[in-house]
Amino acid sequence: METASASDRAVGLGLLFGAVAVIGSLGMAAYGMAGDQMAAGGSFAVAMIAGSLAVAAYHVYA
């Protein structure tokens, strides 16, 4: 009996990049409140790239 499910790599990479995206968004919020816009922008870039990679990893390995 076969079942269809996402591979472990898709789940693992999705969770990994999702966690990096959350950390990046928390950094963006912290640096934004501190007034350091360059660091907040860098954190935003990290969050967006990691979020995109999380979605891409799920679709590539699913």
N, C-alpha and C positions, 0 to 999 in steps of 0.2 A: 504494500500500500504506500503510495507516494503522496507527499503533501508539499504544497508550494509555500515557501517562506523566504524571507530575505536572508542573505548569507550573513554569517557572523561578522565578516569584514564590513559590510554595509552598516550594520548596527553599531559596531565598535567605532568606526571612523565617524559616523554621524554623531555619536555621543561625544567623542573626543573633540571634534570641531565645534559642536554645540556648547561644550563647556568652555572652550577658548573664546567663543563669541560672548558668552555670559560674562566671563572675566573682563573681556574688552569693554563691554557696555558698563560694567561696574567701574572700571577705570575711567571711562568717559564721564560718568556721573561725578566721580570723586574729583577729577581734575577740573571739570566744569564748575563745580562749587568752589574750588580753590582759586579759580580765575586763570589757570594756565591753559590757554586756548590751543597752543601747539600740541601739548600732550593730550588734551581732550580730542583733538583732531586725529592724532595718531592712534589713540584707543578706538575711535570710531572706525578708522580704516581697518584695524585688526578685527574688530567685531563684524564688519561687513564682509571681509574676505573669508573669515572663518565660517560665518553663516552660509555664504555661497558654497564653500567647499563641503560643508555638512550636507547640503541638499544635493550637490553633485555626487558625493560619495554614495549617498543612498541610491541615486538613479543609476550610477555606473555599476555598482555591485549587486543590485537587486535582481 
